[in-house]
Structures are given as structure tokens and as C-alpha cells.
Amino acid sequence: ILTVGFYIINFFNFSRYYYFEYPRLNSTKESFRNNLNQAFYGLSKKTSQMNLPAYVQEGVYTLHWEGNKFFEIAYFKTPLKIWKLGDPVPKPGLLLTEIGQMDGATDVSNGIEPLHILKSN
């Protein structure tokens, strides 16, 4: 009976934390606020439609390494190419970046702020 009581208390304690405290934590908000899934999915769709290679800004890719590696495997047939800030815009190609405007590129993203998909001109 004592063990069952501990299970019940543990269940209610976990439920209270998971449904009420966890969603309000800053770390939770930060993790689920970004649009990485949407950004990588959009990039994969556009690269397929336009038949262009996909590039990802180095800082974007390394910021959420494990999650981005998952998106790369899930959405792309070939490995993503890494683009370093300061390098010329890759031609031809689509670039997932934090930069909204660059010379020689057009923003073709659809509401994935704060990230952008740029297509080289």
C-alpha cells in the first residue's frame, strides 16, 4: 500500500510540473520557439522544386547541432553544404541563413522568422 501511495504522489507531482511549471520555463520557451523544423522542411521542399543544392549557414547549423542533424537526415537525400558567414553567396543554390538580405540573392522564405532562405541570382 505504501508503494502505491508513492506512485500516486509521484504521478501527481510529475503532472503538476509537466502541465503547469515546465511550459513557463525560459529554457522550454527557447527550445520550442525557434522555427528550425519549418525552416529545414521549407528548404528541402524548395531545393526539390528548384533542383538546387542546399546550403546552411555554419552558425545556424551548429547552434542546435543534434536537432539540425536530425532535420538533415529526415528531409535531405544528400548532406547539406555548410556556408560560412562572409563567403560569397553560393551559386547556384539555396541558403538557410539568419541574414535577411544579401547582394546577389533573393529571399524566398515563407514566414520562417528569424531564419531566411536565400536564392542566389
DSSP file with accessible surface (Angstrom, degrees, kcal/mol):
  #  RESIDUE AA STRUCTURE BP1 BP2  ACC     N-H-->O    O-->H-N    N-H-->O    O-->H-N    TCO  KAPPA ALPHA  PHI   PSI    X-CA   Y-CA   Z-CA
    1    1 A I     >        0   0  186      0, 0.0     4,-2.1     0, 0.0     5,-0.1   0.000 360.0 360.0 360.0 -38.4    0.0    0.0    0.0
    2    2 A L  H  >  +     0   0  129      1,-0.2     4,-2.0     2,-0.2     5,-0.2   0.902 360.0  51.1 -62.6 -40.8    2.9    2.3    0.8
    3    3 A T  H  > S+     0   0   87      1,-0.2     4,-2.2     2,-0.2    -1,-0.2   0.908 108.7  50.9 -64.1 -42.3    4.4    1.8   -2.7
    4    4 A V  H  > S+     0   0   86      1,-0.2     4,-2.3     2,-0.2    -1,-0.2   0.908 108.0  53.9 -62.3 -39.2    1.1    2.5   -4.4
    5    5 A G  H  X S+     0   0   28     -4,-2.1     4,-2.5     1,-0.2    -2,-0.2   0.916 107.6  49.6 -61.9 -42.1    0.9    5.7   -2.4
    6    6 A F  H  X S+     0   0  128     -4,-2.0     4,-2.8     1,-0.2    -1,-0.2   0.891 109.7  52.0 -64.6 -40.1    4.3    6.8   -3.6
    7    7 A Y  H  X S+     0   0  162     -4,-2.2     4,-2.5     2,-0.2    -2,-0.2   0.917 111.0  47.3 -61.4 -42.9    3.3    6.1   -7.2
    8    8 A I  H  X S+     0   0   86     -4,-2.3     4,-2.4     2,-0.2     5,-0.2   0.943 114.1  46.2 -65.3 -45.9    0.2    8.2   -6.8
    9    9 A I  H  X S+     0   0  112     -4,-2.5     4,-2.6     1,-0.2     5,-0.2   0.931 113.6  49.7 -62.5 -44.3    2.1   11.1   -5.2
   10   10 A N  H  X S+     0   0  102     -4,-2.8     4,-2.8     1,-0.2     5,-0.2   0.908 110.0  51.2 -61.2 -42.8    4.8   10.9   -7.8
   11   11 A F  H  X S+     0   0  122     -4,-2.5     4,-2.7     2,-0.2    -1,-0.2   0.937 112.9  44.2 -61.5 -47.7    2.3   10.9  -10.7
   12   12 A F  H  X S+     0   0  130     -4,-2.4     4,-2.4     2,-0.2    -2,-0.2   0.900 113.7  50.9 -67.1 -36.4    0.5   14.0   -9.4
   13   13 A N  H  X S+     0   0   78     -4,-2.6     4,-2.2    -5,-0.2    -2,-0.2   0.935 113.2  45.3 -65.4 -45.3    3.8   15.7   -8.7
   14   14 A F  H  X S+     0   0  114     -4,-2.8     4,-3.3    -5,-0.2     5,-0.3   0.933 112.8  50.8 -62.7 -45.8    5.0   15.0  -12.2
   15   15 A S  H  X S+     0   0   22     -4,-2.7     4,-2.5    -5,-0.2     5,-0.3   0.917 109.8  50.1 -60.1 -43.7    1.7   16.0  -13.8
   16   16 A R  H  X>S+     0   0  115     -4,-2.4     4,-1.8    -5,-0.2     5,-1.0   0.945 115.7  42.9 -60.6 -45.9    1.7   19.3  -11.9
   17   17 A Y  I  X>S+     0   0   94     -4,-2.2     5,-3.2    -5,-0.2     4,-0.7   0.950 116.2  47.0 -65.2 -48.7    5.3   20.1  -13.0
   18   18 A Y  I  <5S+     0   0  110     -4,-3.3    -2,-0.2     1,-0.2    -1,-0.2   0.898 121.6  33.6 -65.2 -41.8    4.8   18.9  -16.6
   19   19 A Y  I  <5S+     0   0  152     -4,-2.5    -1,-0.2    -5,-0.3    -2,-0.2   0.732 133.3  21.0 -89.8 -21.8    1.5   20.8  -17.3
   20   20 A F  I  <5S+     0   0  130     -4,-1.8     4,-0.3    -5,-0.3    -3,-0.2   0.789 128.8  29.3-117.4 -42.6    1.9   23.9  -15.2
   21   21 A E  I >X<S+     0   0   71     -5,-1.0     3,-1.0    -4,-0.7     4,-0.6   0.900 111.6  58.6 -89.6 -45.2    5.6   24.7  -14.4
   22   22 A Y  G >4<S+     0   0   79     -5,-3.2     3,-1.3     1,-0.3     6,-0.2   0.898 101.7  54.0 -55.9 -45.9    7.5   23.2  -17.4
   23   23 A P  G 34 S+     0   0   63      0, 0.0    -1,-0.3     0, 0.0    -2,-0.1   0.790 107.1  53.4 -63.8 -22.2    5.7   25.3  -20.1
   24   24 A R  G <4 S+     0   0  159     -3,-1.0    -2,-0.2    -4,-0.3    -3,-0.1   0.594  82.7 109.6 -88.2  -9.4    6.6   28.5  -18.3
   25   25 A L  S <X S-     0   0   65     -3,-1.3     4,-2.2    -4,-0.6     5,-0.2  -0.389  71.3-132.7 -68.0 141.4   10.4   27.9  -18.0
   26   26 A N  H  > S+     0   0  133      1,-0.2     4,-2.6     2,-0.2     5,-0.2   0.878 106.5  56.1 -61.4 -38.4   12.6   30.0  -20.2
   27   27 A S  H  > S+     0   0   78      2,-0.2     4,-2.1     1,-0.2    -1,-0.2   0.890 108.0  48.5 -64.2 -35.6   14.5   27.0  -21.5
   28   28 A T  H  > S+     0   0   12     -6,-0.2     4,-2.1     2,-0.2    -2,-0.2   0.940 111.8  48.3 -68.6 -45.5   11.3   25.4  -22.7
   29   29 A K  H  X S+     0   0  113     -4,-2.2     4,-1.1     1,-0.2    -2,-0.2   0.906 112.3  49.9 -61.5 -40.5   10.2   28.6  -24.4
   30   30 A E  H  X S+     0   0   93     -4,-2.6     4,-0.8     1,-0.2     3,-0.2   0.912 110.5  49.5 -65.4 -41.5   13.6   28.9  -26.1
   31   31 A S  H  < S+     0   0   73     -4,-2.1    -1,-0.2     1,-0.2    -2,-0.2   0.885 120.0  34.2 -67.3 -38.5   13.6   25.3  -27.3
   32   32 A F  H  < S+     0   0  155     -4,-2.1    -1,-0.2     1,-0.2    -2,-0.2   0.478 103.9  73.5 -99.4  -0.6   10.2   25.4  -28.9
   33   33 A R  H  < S+     0   0  165     -4,-1.1    -1,-0.2    -3,-0.2    -2,-0.1   0.832  77.4  88.1 -81.0 -33.7   10.1   29.0  -30.1
   34   34 A N  S  < S-     0   0   46     -4,-0.8     3,-0.3    -5,-0.1     4,-0.1  -0.242  72.0-138.3 -70.0 158.1   12.5   28.5  -33.0
   35   35 A N     >  +     0   0   49     77,-0.2     4,-2.7     1,-0.2     5,-0.2  -0.166  56.9 130.7-106.4  37.9   11.3   27.5  -36.4
   36   36 A L  H  > S+     0   0   10      2,-0.2     4,-2.9     1,-0.2     5,-0.3   0.917  72.5  48.7 -62.4 -45.2   14.0   25.1  -37.2
   37   37 A N  H  > S+     0   0   78     -3,-0.3     4,-2.5     1,-0.2     5,-0.2   0.955 115.0  45.2 -59.5 -48.5   11.7   22.2  -38.3
   38   38 A Q  H  > S+     0   0   90      1,-0.2     4,-2.6     2,-0.2    -1,-0.2   0.896 113.8  50.7 -61.2 -39.9    9.7   24.6  -40.5
   39   39 A A  H  X S+     0   0    0     -4,-2.7     4,-2.5     2,-0.2    -2,-0.2   0.941 113.4  42.7 -66.1 -47.7   12.9   26.1  -41.9
   40   40 A F  H  X S+     0   0    0     -4,-2.9     4,-2.4     2,-0.2    -2,-0.2   0.894 115.3  50.1 -67.7 -38.4   14.6   22.8  -42.8
   41   41 A Y  H  X S+     0   0  107     -4,-2.5     4,-2.3    -5,-0.3    -2,-0.2   0.937 112.3  47.7 -64.2 -45.2   11.4   21.4  -44.2
   42   42 A G  H  X S+     0   0   21     -4,-2.6     4,-2.5    -5,-0.2    -2,-0.2   0.902 111.1  51.3 -61.5 -41.6   10.9   24.5  -46.4
   43   43 A L  H  X S+     0   0    0     -4,-2.5     4,-2.6     1,-0.2     5,-0.2   0.921 110.1  49.2 -62.4 -42.9   14.5   24.4  -47.6
   44   44 A S  H  X S+     0   0    9     -4,-2.4     4,-1.9     1,-0.2    -2,-0.2   0.912 111.9  48.5 -65.2 -40.6   14.1   20.7  -48.6
   45   45 A K  H  X S+     0   0   96     -4,-2.3     4,-2.6     2,-0.2    -1,-0.2   0.929 113.6  46.5 -63.6 -45.4   10.9   21.4  -50.5
   46   46 A K  H  X S+     0   0   28     -4,-2.5     4,-2.8     2,-0.2     5,-0.2   0.890 110.6  51.7 -67.7 -38.1   12.4   24.4  -52.3
   47   47 A T  H  X>S+     0   0   15     -4,-2.6     5,-1.2    -5,-0.2     4,-1.0   0.889 112.8  46.9 -66.3 -35.3   15.6   22.6  -53.2
   48   48 A S  H  <5S+     0   0   90     -4,-1.9    -2,-0.2    -5,-0.2    -1,-0.2   0.925 115.2  45.1 -68.6 -45.5   13.5   19.7  -54.7
   49   49 A Q  H  <5S+     0   0  145     -4,-2.6    -2,-0.2     1,-0.2    -1,-0.2   0.895 123.8  33.9 -64.7 -41.7   11.2   22.1  -56.6
   50   50 A M  H  <5S-     0   0   70     -4,-2.8    -1,-0.2    -5,-0.2    -2,-0.2   0.487 100.8-130.6 -94.5  -7.3   14.0   24.2  -57.9
   51   51 A N  T  <5 +     0   0  148     -4,-1.0    -3,-0.2    -5,-0.2    -4,-0.1   0.924  59.8 138.0  55.1  50.8   16.5   21.4  -58.3
   52   52 A L      < -     0   0   35     -5,-1.2    -1,-0.2    -6,-0.2    41,-0.1  -0.904  58.2-101.8-122.9 152.7   19.2   23.4  -56.5
   53   53 A P        -     0   0   42      0, 0.0    41,-2.3     0, 0.0     2,-0.4  -0.406  36.7-123.2 -71.7 151.6   21.8   22.4  -53.8
   54   54 A A  E     -a   94   0A  13     39,-0.2    27,-2.1    25,-0.2     2,-0.3  -0.820  26.5-175.5-101.3 134.4   21.1   23.3  -50.2
   55   55 A Y  E     -ab  95  81A  43     39,-2.8    41,-2.7    -2,-0.4     2,-0.4  -0.944   6.8-160.5-123.6 148.5   23.4   25.3  -48.0
   56   56 A V  E     -ab  96  82A   0     25,-2.4    27,-2.7    -2,-0.3    41,-0.2  -0.996  29.0-109.3-129.9 135.1   23.1   26.2  -44.3
   57   57 A Q  E  >  - b   0  83A   9     39,-2.9     4,-2.4    -2,-0.4     3,-0.4  -0.386  29.3-127.0 -60.3 134.5   24.9   29.0  -42.5
   58   58 A E  H  > S+     0   0   82     25,-2.9     4,-2.5     1,-0.2     5,-0.2   0.893 107.4  51.1 -53.4 -45.7   27.5   27.5  -40.2
   59   59 A G  H  > S+     0   0   34     24,-0.2     4,-1.2     1,-0.2    -1,-0.2   0.866 110.7  48.5 -64.2 -35.7   26.3   29.3  -37.2
   60   60 A V  H  > S+     0   0    4     -3,-0.4     4,-0.9     2,-0.2    -1,-0.2   0.927 113.6  47.3 -68.0 -43.3   22.7   28.2  -37.7
   61   61 A Y  H  < S+     0   0   11     -4,-2.4     7,-0.2     1,-0.2     3,-0.2   0.901 115.6  42.6 -68.2 -41.9   23.7   24.6  -38.2
   62   62 A T  H >< S+     0   0   78     -4,-2.5     3,-0.9    -5,-0.2    -1,-0.2   0.713  98.7  74.4 -81.2 -17.1   26.0   24.4  -35.2
   63   63 A L  H 3< S+     0   0  112     -4,-1.2     2,-0.2     1,-0.3    -1,-0.2   0.915 115.8  18.4 -62.5 -44.8   23.6   26.2  -32.8
   64   64 A H  T 3X S+     0   0   60     -4,-0.9     4,-3.0    -3,-0.2     5,-0.3  -0.537  84.1 169.6-122.6  63.9   21.3   23.3  -32.5
   65   65 A W  H <> S+     0   0  132     -3,-0.9     4,-2.4     1,-0.2     5,-0.2   0.870  70.6  40.8 -50.2 -56.3   23.6   20.6  -33.7
   66   66 A E  H  > S+     0   0  164      1,-0.2     4,-2.0     2,-0.2    -1,-0.2   0.916 117.7  47.5 -66.7 -41.8   21.7   17.4  -32.8
   67   67 A G  H  > S+     0   0   33      1,-0.2     4,-2.3     2,-0.2    -1,-0.2   0.925 113.6  47.9 -64.0 -42.5   18.3   18.8  -33.9
   68   68 A N  H  X S+     0   0    0     -4,-3.0     4,-2.4    -7,-0.2    -2,-0.2   0.861 108.4  54.3 -67.9 -35.6   19.7   20.1  -37.2
   69   69 A K  H  X S+     0   0   81     -4,-2.4     4,-2.2    -5,-0.3    -1,-0.2   0.907 108.7  50.4 -62.6 -39.9   21.5   16.8  -37.9
   70   70 A F  H  X S+     0   0  129     -4,-2.0     4,-2.8     2,-0.2    -2,-0.2   0.940 110.5  48.1 -61.9 -48.0   18.1   15.1  -37.4
   71   71 A F  H  X S+     0   0   29     -4,-2.3     4,-2.6     1,-0.2     5,-0.3   0.887 109.8  53.9 -61.5 -38.0   16.4   17.5  -39.9
   72   72 A E  H  X S+     0   0   15     -4,-2.4     4,-1.8     1,-0.2    -1,-0.2   0.937 113.2  41.5 -61.1 -46.2   19.2   16.9  -42.4
   73   73 A I  H  < S+     0   0  125     -4,-2.2    -2,-0.2     1,-0.2    -1,-0.2   0.899 118.0  47.4 -69.3 -38.1   18.7   13.2  -42.3
   74   74 A A  H  < S+     0   0   53     -4,-2.8    -2,-0.2    -5,-0.2    -1,-0.2   0.869 124.6  25.7 -72.5 -37.0   14.9   13.4  -42.3
   75   75 A Y  H  < S+     0   0   69     -4,-2.6     2,-0.4    -5,-0.2    -2,-0.2   0.602 109.8  64.9-108.2 -14.8   14.5   15.9  -45.1
   76   76 A F     <  -     0   0   25     -4,-1.8     4,-0.1    -5,-0.3    -1,-0.1  -0.927  51.5-158.6-122.1 140.5   17.5   15.7  -47.4
   77   77 A K  S    S+     0   0  211     -2,-0.4    -1,-0.1     2,-0.1    -4,-0.0   0.765  87.6  37.6 -80.2 -30.0   18.8   12.9  -49.7
   78   78 A T  S    S-     0   0  102     -6,-0.1    -1,-0.0     1,-0.1     0, 0.0  -0.884 101.9 -87.2-120.0 155.8   22.3   14.3  -49.7
   79   79 A P        -     0   0  100      0, 0.0   -25,-0.2     0, 0.0     2,-0.1  -0.255  47.6-108.6 -60.9 145.9   24.3   16.0  -47.0
   80   80 A L        -     0   0   17     -4,-0.1     2,-0.4   -27,-0.1   -25,-0.2  -0.442  27.4-124.9 -71.4 150.0   23.9   19.8  -46.5
   81   81 A K  E     -b   55   0A 103    -27,-2.1   -25,-2.4    -2,-0.1     2,-0.4  -0.796  21.8-129.9 -96.4 139.1   26.7   22.0  -47.5
   82   82 A I  E     -b   56   0A  78     -2,-0.4     2,-0.4   -27,-0.2   -25,-0.2  -0.764  17.7-160.6 -94.1 132.0   27.9   24.5  -44.9
   83   83 A W  E     -b   57   0A   9    -27,-2.7   -25,-2.9    -2,-0.4     2,-0.4  -0.934  10.6-141.6-112.3 130.6   28.3   28.1  -45.8
   84   84 A K    >   -     0   0  112     -2,-0.4     3,-2.3   -27,-0.2   -27,-0.1  -0.772  27.6-103.6 -95.7 137.4   30.5   30.4  -43.7
   85   85 A L  T 3  S+     0   0  109     -2,-0.4    -1,-0.1     1,-0.3   -28,-0.0  -0.323 109.4  30.4 -56.3 129.2   29.5   34.0  -42.9
   86   86 A G  T 3  S+     0   0   72      1,-0.5    -1,-0.3    -3,-0.0     3,-0.1   0.118  92.2 114.8 103.7 -22.0   31.5   36.3  -45.1
   87   87 A D  S <  S-     0   0   81     -3,-2.3    -1,-0.5     1,-0.1    -4,-0.0  -0.431  79.0 -89.5 -73.1 158.2   31.8   33.9  -48.0
   88   88 A P        -     0   0  114      0, 0.0    -1,-0.1     0, 0.0    -4,-0.1  -0.270  54.3 -85.9 -63.2 155.6   30.2   34.7  -51.3
   89   89 A V        -     0   0   19     14,-0.3     2,-0.2     1,-0.1    30,-0.0  -0.436  53.1-107.9 -61.8 129.0   26.6   33.6  -51.8
   90   90 A P        -     0   0   15      0, 0.0    30,-0.3     0, 0.0    -1,-0.1  -0.443  38.1-125.3 -65.0 130.6   26.7   30.0  -53.2
   91   91 A K  S    S+     0   0  136      1,-0.3     2,-0.1    -2,-0.2     3,-0.1  -0.991  87.5  15.8-124.7 132.7   25.8   29.9  -56.9
   92   92 A P  S    S+     0   0   81      0, 0.0     2,-0.3     0, 0.0    -1,-0.3   0.745 109.9  80.1 -77.2 159.9   23.6   28.1  -57.8
   93   93 A G        -     0   0    1     27,-0.2    27,-1.9   -41,-0.1     2,-0.4  -0.914  68.0 -99.9 164.0 169.8   21.9   27.2  -54.6
   94   94 A L  E     -aC  54 119A   0    -41,-2.3   -39,-2.8    -2,-0.3     2,-0.5  -0.972  33.8-157.0-116.4 134.8   19.5   27.9  -51.7
   95   95 A L  E     -aC  55 118A   1     23,-2.8    23,-2.9    -2,-0.4     2,-0.7  -0.952  10.4-151.8-121.0 123.3   20.9   29.2  -48.4
   96   96 A L  E     +aC  56 117A   0    -41,-2.7   -39,-2.9    -2,-0.5     2,-0.3  -0.854  42.3 147.0 -90.0 118.3   19.3   28.9  -45.0
   97   97 A T  E     - C   0 116A   0     19,-2.8    19,-3.1    -2,-0.7    -2,-0.0  -0.919  62.0-121.7-148.2 166.9   20.7   31.8  -43.0
   98   98 A E  S    S+     0   0  101     -2,-0.3     2,-0.4    17,-0.2    19,-0.1   0.560  87.2  96.6 -84.5 -12.6   19.9   34.4  -40.3
   99   99 A I        -     0   0   50     17,-0.1    -2,-0.2     1,-0.1     3,-0.1  -0.674  57.6-164.5 -86.1 128.5   20.7   37.2  -42.8
  100  100 A G  S    S+     0   0   23     -2,-0.4     2,-0.4     1,-0.2    -1,-0.1   0.785  72.1  28.4 -83.6 -28.9   17.6   38.6  -44.5
  101  101 A Q        +     0   0  179      5,-0.1     2,-0.3    17,-0.0    -1,-0.2  -0.999  60.8 165.9-138.7 136.8   19.2   40.4  -47.4
  102  102 A M    >   -     0   0   43      3,-0.4     3,-1.5    -2,-0.4     2,-0.1  -0.992  43.1 -99.8-144.7 147.1   22.4   39.8  -49.3
  103  103 A D  T 3  S+     0   0  160     -2,-0.3   -14,-0.3     1,-0.3     3,-0.1  -0.427 110.6  21.5 -63.3 135.4   23.8   41.1  -52.6
  104  104 A G  T 3  S+     0   0   30      1,-0.2    17,-2.8    -2,-0.1     2,-0.3   0.647 111.3  89.6  82.5  15.1   23.2   38.6  -55.3
  105  105 A A  E <   -D  120   0A  16     -3,-1.5    -3,-0.4    15,-0.3     2,-0.4  -0.993  58.2-148.7-146.0 151.5   20.4   36.8  -53.5
  106  106 A T  E     -D  119   0A  69     13,-2.6    13,-3.1    -2,-0.3     2,-0.6  -0.963  26.2-119.7-119.6 137.2   16.6   36.9  -53.2
  107  107 A D  E     +D  118   0A  63     -2,-0.4    11,-0.2    11,-0.2    -7,-0.0  -0.638  36.0 167.1 -77.6 118.3   14.7   35.9  -50.1
  108  108 A V        +     0   0   30      9,-3.2    10,-0.2    -2,-0.6    -1,-0.1   0.209  32.9 123.4-115.6  13.8   12.3   33.1  -51.0
  109  109 A S        -     0   0   21      8,-0.7     2,-0.5     1,-0.1   -70,-0.0  -0.362  54.3-141.5 -75.5 157.1   11.4   32.0  -47.4
  110  110 A N        -     0   0  119     -2,-0.1    -1,-0.1     1,-0.1     6,-0.0  -0.729  68.1 -47.4-122.2  80.9    7.8   31.9  -46.4
  111  111 A G  S    S+     0   0   59     -2,-0.5     5,-0.1     1,-0.1    -1,-0.1   0.901  85.3 136.2  67.2  45.3    7.4   33.2  -42.8
  112  112 A I    >   -     0   0    6      3,-0.3     3,-2.1   -74,-0.1   -77,-0.2  -0.114  47.7-156.4-111.9  35.2   10.2   31.2  -41.0
  113  113 A E  T 3   +     0   0  117      1,-0.3   -78,-0.1   -79,-0.1     3,-0.1  -0.189  69.1  27.6 -50.1 143.0   11.5   34.2  -39.0
  114  114 A P  T 3  S+     0   0   86      0, 0.0    -1,-0.3     0, 0.0     2,-0.2  -0.957 119.4  62.8 -89.9   9.9   14.1   34.7  -37.7
  115  115 A L    <   -     0   0   12     -3,-2.1    -3,-0.3   -19,-0.0     2,-0.3  -0.580  64.8-159.0 -94.9 161.6   15.7   32.5  -40.5
  116  116 A H  E     -C   97   0A  21    -19,-3.1   -19,-2.8    -2,-0.2     2,-0.6  -0.979  15.3-141.7-137.6 148.0   15.6   33.1  -44.2
  117  117 A I  E     -C   96   0A   2     -2,-0.3    -9,-3.2   -21,-0.2    -8,-0.7  -0.961  25.9-165.5-109.1 116.3   16.0   31.0  -47.3
  118  118 A L  E     -CD  95 107A   1    -23,-2.9   -23,-2.8    -2,-0.6     2,-0.5  -0.883   8.5-154.1-106.7 135.8   18.0   33.0  -49.9
  119  119 A K  E     -CD  94 106A  74    -13,-3.1   -13,-2.6    -2,-0.4   -25,-0.2  -0.923  23.5-121.6-107.0 128.0   18.2   32.0  -53.6
  120  120 A S  E       D   0 105A   8    -27,-1.9   -15,-0.3    -2,-0.5   -27,-0.2  -0.418 360.0 360.0 -69.3 142.7   21.3   33.1  -55.5
  121  121 A N              0   0  113    -17,-2.8    -1,-0.1    -2,-0.1   -18,-0.0  -0.530 360.0 360.0 -86.9 360.0   20.6   35.3  -58.5
